[in-house]
Amino acid sequence: MWQVLGRAIVSAAGLALLLTYVGIPHGLGATLACLAYVVVGTLLRPEPDLSNVGLLGGLIDHPFRLSDDVNRFLIFLLVFLWPGRVIGGGFLLLGRSLVAALRSAT
């Protein structure tokens, strides 16, 4: 239970930092965009094929394949959405724990 609370606190702090520096000072649109980033980061799970990222482990673009470009973009998307996944994951874990506690209490 302490791990769940710890992750929820980290998620709340991350969301507060995101909204404080990116969202709220720039208006309602930026605030909604920050919340959408957290939702998309939580729900979207890109899975690149790491064996097909180009020549020499992705250092050189393969000139005759488009799929390595797609896989490199998916890796970029995975890294870009990771903070949103961390923030949203703590809230999801807290929600699941609360629902399980309410079900066991009845």
Secondary structure, 3 states (H helix, E strand, C coil): CHHHHHHHHHHHHHHHHHHHHHHHHHCHHHHHHHHHHHHHHHHCCCCCCCCCCCECCCCECCCCCCHHHHHHHHHHHHHHHHHHHHHHHHHHHHHHHHHHHHHHHC
